[in-house]
Amino acid sequence: MTNSEALTWLQEVDGRLYRTKKKSAKPDAWVAVVRVPRTGARAGKLIIALGESAGEATSAAEDTWRTLWNDLSNMH
């Protein structure tokens, strides 16, 4: 997933992307945060995914989001 694709998907699902501030020679750490909405009696879920790039963190969040969303869809 490119950074552009990551930002587009995050906008579609109202997600957020954060990164650590560089204080050392270590590479940046990225965090994608996405909420899976509440459905019926099931509480919503918060996905927090980590990565070494914006695309990697967002891709991990998207994979989890799709799995959870498919599980919810199968219940209906």
Residue pairs with C-beta under 8 A, 6 or more apart in sequence:
1 9
1 55
1 56
1 58
1 59
1 62
2 55
3 53
3 54
3 55
5 55
5 58
6 17
6 32
6 54
6 55
6 57
6 58
6 59
7 17
7 54
7 58
9 15
9 58
9 62
10 16
10 17
10 32
10 34
10 58
13 34
13 35
13 65
14 34
14 35
15 32
15 33
15 34
15 35
15 58
15 61
16 32
16 33
16 34
17 30
17 31
17 32
17 33
17 54
17 57
17 58
18 30
18 31
18 33
19 28
19 29
19 30
19 31
19 54
20 28
20 29
22 28
27 52
28 52
28 53
29 50
29 51
29 52
30 50
30 51
30 52
30 53
30 54
30 56
30 57
30 58
31 48
31 49
31 50
31 57
32 47
32 48
32 49
32 51
32 54
32 57
32 58
32 60
32 61
33 46
33 47
33 48
33 49
33 61
34 46
34 47
34 49
34 61
34 62
34 65
35 44
35 45
35 46
35 47
36 44
36 45
36 46
36 47
36 65
36 68
36 69
36 72
37 44
38 44
39 72
39 75
39 76
42 72
42 75
45 68
47 61
47 64
47 65
47 68
48 61
49 57
49 58
49 60
49 61
49 64
50 57
50 60
51 57
51 58
51 59
51 60
